[in-house]
Amino acid sequence: MSGKRDVIRRIRPLAQLGDADCDAMLSLIKARRGAAGDVLFAEGDATTSLLVIAEGHLAVRVRGSDGAPVDVASLGPGEVVGEMAAFDPSPRSATVVARAPTLVVELTREALGHLRKDAPFAAAALHRGVVADLARRLREVNARIERQLDGASARSPRLSMANPPPSRARGGSSLTAQQLRAQPALRDYADADLELLSRATALRAFGPKEVLFEEGTVGDSCFLLLQGEVDVVRKAHDKVRILASLRAGALVGQLALIDRAPRSASVVACAPTYALELGQDMFDRLMQACSPMALRFQEQVAIAGIRQLRSATARVVALIEQRNDADAYLHGARPSGDDWDAPIDAGEAVLELAIDPKSLRR
């Protein structure tokens, strides 16, 4: 048994698990080995298990519009793949292929549910690993998007305000659980969850064009939007590109809390906006805890990252194809699509994680 536990502990997010939690994991997982070139799962598959790499390296590939595969990631020991379908079920969005002899640990969506119930400490450790990997991969994909956009400087980005004013956030008071219950975005929360939010958050108010936080700054809080609307924006070539618009129910700003890197985008109110501010300390406590609410919070942060990574990955493939079409045109070939000369727009490449309102109401 100790040898099997050692396999579990070789997986980075699970390295500190005790014997009981390792045994709980071992009762729910299946080990799989693959040779170089083996397909562990294919784009379009309906399977809902995640894989944690114990040994070897995997390539993640997405089909382009012409059917040719495009490599979008390379993963190694300790990293998680397939979590998109396990946390947020939908057909596989990519193909995963072994680059070398590989040992992976497979955990189905059903087994993940049992893990949250029977071994919450192990579930929380796995959640943290998934969220950390998603944050890193999202930053890598978005950096790739920026490189593609930088190479297309002749095309005009969609613009927002040139120099949004600094934040003059008003408020800072706490809301009672009853007041939180009256907010549409929180209507379906349990009483205990609302009591915790009441103690852990402060109400902030922002006027139009006021900044919730700025690109390049150190993140020390995230925001749950209660009313209003915000734009997620990023500067490029001395101009500002709108990346997304978010409304009540969205959670913004948590990427910088996950990996402690500088903010990768600014968030600016575009209407009178009220938000609950959750500080770094409470965010960290929720990410470290294994209570039912903490596990649910971790799951939703993971789902948010998954949805944004799907969108950003699709954007990378589209930009690569767009660039290839342009290059082919310059060499006398016809472009493969009708919109090859459309302005490049990073509207889907959200650089801060955002939780869909429906995914919060569980």
N, C-alpha and C positions, 0 to 999 in steps of 0.2 A: 504493500500500500504506500510506503514512503516514497518509492520510485515514481508512482503515479502522482502523488502530491507534488513532487519536485517538478514534474512537467507543468502542472498548474502554476507553480510559483515562478517558472521561467517566463511566464507571460507578465509583462511589465505592470499592468494595473492590478494584478492579482498577487504580486510578490509578497505582500505582507499578510496574506490570509492565514488564519490559524488552521489547525488540523480539521476541526469540525466543519469550517466553511469550505475547505478543500474537498472534504468528503461529500458535502452537499453538491458542490460543482461536479464532482466525478460521477455522482448518481444521475446527473442530468445531461451530461455532454457525451459526444462521440468523437473519437480521434479519427482523422482521415489523413492518409498519405497520398501524395501525388508526385509523379515524375515530371521532369521538365517537359513542357508542352501540354500537360494535362489541363483540361478546362474544368474548374471547380464549380462554376455555374455560368450560364450564358445569358446575354441580354434578352429580355422578354420572358425568361422563366418565371413561374409563379411561386417558386419556393420562398419561404420566409424564415430562413435560419441565418445567423451571423457566424462568421469564422474569425477566430483569433489565431494569429500566426505564431506557432511555437518555434519552427525552424524553416529556413528557406526564404524565398522572395517571390512576390506575385506581381503581375502586370494587370492593370485595370484598363480595359479598352472599350471604346464607344464607337458604334457604326456612324459614319458620316452619311450624308444624303445620297452619295453614290455607292453606299454599301461597304466602302473600304474602312477597315478599323483604324481608329486614332487612339494612340496611347495617351491617357490623361493622368496616370499616377503609377508609381512603383512603391510597393509596400514591403516591409521587412518584419523581423521577429518582434513580437509584442504589440503589433498593430492589428486593428480590427477592420474587417471588410464584410460587406453584406448587411451591415446594421441598418441600412435604409429600409430594406424589406422587413427586417425583424421588428423595428420600432414603428414604422409607418408603411404598412403593407401596400404594395403595388408591384406590378411586374418589374423584374430586374432591369435597372437602367444601364447596366454595363456588363461586360464579360470579364471574368477573372481567370487568368491563366498562370500556371506555375512557370517561373523562369528557371527553376532549379528544383532538385528533390526537396519536397516540402512536407512538413507536418503541421496540420491545423487542428484546432479544437472547434467543433461545431455545436452551437447552442440554438435550438429552435425557438420560435416565438412563444410556443406553449411552455417550453422549459424555462424561458426567461420569466414568464408569469409565475411559475412555481418558485423560482429562485427569489423573486421579490417577496413572496409570502413566507418561505421556509428559511431563507438565509439572507435577510435584508442587508447585512453588512457586506456580504459578497456581491449582492446586486448593486449596492451603492458604489463599490470599488469598480465594478464593470462599467456602470454608468459614467463615472468620472473618466475612465479610460476612453470610452467612446466619445464623450464630449471634447476631451483634449485632442484626440485625433481629428475630429471633425473641424475644430478650430484651426489646427495646423493646416489641414488639407484645404480648407476654405481660403485661408490666406494665400496658400501656394497657387490655387486656381485663380484667385483674383489678381495676384501678381502677374500671372500669365496673361490674363485679360488686359491688364495695363500695358504689358509689352506689345501685345497685338495692336492695341489702340495707339500706342506711341509710334508704331510703324505705319500708321495710317493718318498722319498728322494733317494731310490735305483735306480730310473730311471733318466736318463741323460737328462737335458734340452738342447734345441738347443742353440748354443753359438754364440756370436758375439766377437768383440775385448775385451780383458780382461780389459784394462784400457784406455779408450779413452781419448785423450788429451783435455785440457780445450779449450773453444772457443777462437778463435782469429778472430772474425767476422770483416770483412773489409766493408767499405762503410759507410752508414749513410746519404747519400744524398737523396733528394726527387726526385721523378719522376713526370714529367708533366702528365696531363690527356692524351695527345697525346702519350706519351711514354708508359703509362699504356695500352692504347688501342692496342698497338702492341704486348702485351703479350697474348699468346693463352688462358691462364686461365681467362683473363679479357675481351676478345674480345666482349662478348655479354652484357657487362655492359652499363647502360645508361650514358650519358655524365655527368649528375649531380652526379651520384654515383662515377664516376672516379675523378671528381673534389674534392669530399670529401676525397676519398682515397689518392689523391695527397697531400692534406694538412695534413692528419692524420697519414701517414705512412712514414717510412724511408726504403730505400733499404739496405739490408745486403747481404754480400757475405761470403760463408763458403767453405773451402776446404775439401777434403775427410778426414774423421775421426775427423773433428772439431765439437764441441758440440754447439747446439743451446741453450739448457738449460739442467740442471742436475737434476736428481731425488733427492728429499729431500729439494730442494731450494725453496725460496719464489718466486712465479710467479709474474712478473710485466709486461709481454707482451705476445702476441701470434704472430704466423707467418703465413702468406699466401704464400705458395710456388709458385714461378714463373717458375723456371727451376731447374733441378736436381732431387735428390732423397735423402730421409732421412730414417733412421731406428729408430723406437720407441723401446727402450730397457729398461730392468729392471734387477737389480741385485738380485740374489737369490743364497744362499749358496756359496757366494764368487765367483760366476760366473755371466755372463751377458746373459740374454735370450732375443732374438729378439721377439718383440710382433707384429710388423707390419712394412711394408715398404710403404712409401707414396711418391707420385710424384706431379708434377705441378697441382695446383688447390686445394690442400688440405690445410686446416686450422688446425694448431696444437698448443697445449699449452693453450687452453682456459679453460680447466677444472679448473686449479688453479686460474684463474681469476674469475670464477663463485663462487666458495665456499671459496676462500682465504686459502685453505689448502696447505701444501707443495706439490711440484710437485710429482706426483706418478710414473713418468717414465722420462728417459732421451731421448732426440732426438739428433741423431748424423748424420751428413752428410755422405753419402757413395759415393758421386760424387760431383764435383763442383756444388754448389747450390746457387741460388739467391732467396731471400725471402723478402716480405714486412713485417716489424715489426709494429704491432699495440699495443700501450701501454695501460696500465690498465685504465688510465683516459678516453681515447677515447672509449675503449671497454665498460666501465661503461656508458658513455654518450649514446652510441648506444643501450645499454640494457635498459636505462631509457627513451629514447625518443619514440615518437609515430609518427614520420615521415614515409612515405612509405618505404624509404630505411631502416630505423631502424627496422620497423616491419618485413621486409624481412630478415634482418640480424638475428633477434631474431628467426624467423621461421627456418632458416637454421642451427643455433646453436642447436635448438631443434631436427631437423631432424638428425643431426650428432649424438647427444646423443642417440636418439631412435635406430639408426642402430647399434651403438656400444653396447647398452644395449641388443638388440636382440642377437647379437653375443656372448656377455659375458654370457647371461642366458643359451643359448644353450651349451656353454662350461661347465658351472656348471653341467648341467644335464648329459653331456657326462662323466665328471670326476666322478660324483657320481656313475654312472652305471659302469664305469671302475673299481672303487674301490670295488663296490659290487661284480663284476665278480671275481676280484682277491681274495676277502674274501671267496667267494663260492668255488673257486678252492682250496684254502688252506684247506677247510673242505671237500674235496672229490668230489665236484660237477664240472661239465664241465662249462666253460665260455659260455656266450650267444652269443659271436661274435668271429670273426676270428682275430681281431686285439687287443685283450685284453692285449697283452704284448707289444704293440707298445710304444715307448717312449712318455711320456706326453709332449705336445707342446702347449704353450699358445699363438700360433700365432693369434688366433681370439680374444683374450682378450685384446683389446687395452685399455690402462689405461689413455690416453689423448684423448679427443674428436677429431675427424677428419671429415671434411666436404668433401663429395664426390664431385669431380670437376663438374659433371653434375648438382648437386643440387645447385651449385653457379650460374649457368647461367640461370637466370630467369628474 
